Amino acid sequence: MLDLRPNCECCDRDLPPAALDAYICSFECTFCADCRSRLPGGLCPNCGGELVRRPVRPAEKLAANPPASVRTLKPGGCPPAF
C-alpha cells in the first residue's frame, strides 16, 4: 500500500492525500508538480526512476488506511534544472 507521503521532498510543500499534483517514483519518493517540472528529464533525483502522478486514495478508505505523517526532505533540496 502506498505511503501517501505528506510533502514534496524538494520544497516541503504540503501534498494531502487528494492532491492531484503529487508525483511519485517506484520507491515512493514524492514531489510536487512544480519541482518535478524542474528535475532533469522529470526523473526522480534519488533513484533516476520515472515520476508519475500519485493516485488518490478514496476518502472513505483514509480512516482505515491513513496517509504517512513523517515528512521527508532532501538535505539542500533538489538540484536546479538544467
C-alpha positions as CSV (number, residue, x, y, z in Angstrom):
1,M,0.0,0.0,0.0
2,L,1.3,3.5,-0.9
3,D,2.5,5.6,2.0
4,L,0.9,8.8,0.6
5,R,3.8,10.9,2.0
6,P,2.6,14.3,3.1
7,N,5.1,16.6,1.4
8,C,7.3,17.4,-1.5
9,E,10.9,16.2,-0.8
10,C,12.3,19.3,-2.6
11,C,10.3,22.3,-1.4
12,D,8.4,20.7,1.6
13,R,5.1,21.8,0.1
14,D,2.1,20.0,1.6
15,L,0.7,17.3,-0.6
16,P,-2.5,16.0,1.0
17,P,-3.9,12.6,0.0
18,A,-6.3,14.1,-2.6
19,A,-3.5,16.2,-4.2
20,L,-3.6,15.9,-8.0
21,D,-0.2,17.5,-8.3
22,A,1.8,14.9,-6.3
23,Y,4.2,12.7,-8.2
24,I,6.0,9.5,-7.1
25,C,8.6,7.1,-8.3
26,S,8.5,3.3,-7.7
27,F,10.2,3.9,-4.3
28,E,7.5,6.4,-3.4
29,C,9.8,9.4,-3.4
30,T,7.3,12.2,-3.6
31,F,7.5,15.6,-5.4
32,C,5.1,18.4,-6.3
33,A,4.4,19.2,-10.0
34,D,6.4,22.4,-9.8
35,C,9.6,20.6,-8.5
36,R,9.1,17.7,-10.9
37,S,9.0,20.1,-13.9
38,R,12.4,21.4,-12.8
39,L,14.1,18.0,-12.4
40,P,16.2,16.9,-15.4
41,G,14.1,14.7,-17.6
42,G,11.3,14.8,-15.0
43,L,13.1,11.9,-13.3
44,C,13.5,11.1,-9.6
45,P,16.7,12.8,-8.3
46,N,17.1,9.9,-5.7
47,C,16.9,6.8,-7.9
48,G,16.6,8.1,-11.5
49,G,13.2,6.5,-11.9
50,E,10.1,7.7,-13.7
51,L,7.9,10.1,-11.7
52,V,4.2,9.5,-12.3
53,R,1.1,11.1,-10.8
54,R,0.4,9.7,-7.4
55,P,-3.1,8.0,-7.3
56,V,-5.7,9.5,-5.0
57,R,-6.9,7.2,-2.2
58,P,-10.7,7.4,-1.9
59,A,-11.7,9.5,1.1
60,E,-13.8,6.6,2.6
61,K,-10.6,4.5,2.7
62,L,-8.4,7.0,4.6
63,A,-9.7,6.2,8.1
64,A,-8.6,2.5,7.8
65,N,-5.6,3.3,5.6
66,P,-4.2,6.7,6.7
67,P,-1.5,8.6,4.9
68,A,2.0,8.8,6.2
69,S,2.7,11.5,8.7
70,V,6.5,11.6,8.6
71,R,7.8,14.3,6.4
72,T,10.8,13.6,4.1
73,L,13.0,16.4,2.9
74,K,16.2,16.2,0.8
75,P,19.1,18.0,2.5
76,G,19.7,21.1,0.4
77,G,16.6,20.5,-1.7
78,C,16.7,19.3,-5.3
79,P,19.3,20.2,-7.8
80,P,18.5,23.1,-10.1
81,A,17.1,22.4,-13.5
82,F,19.5,22.4,-16.4
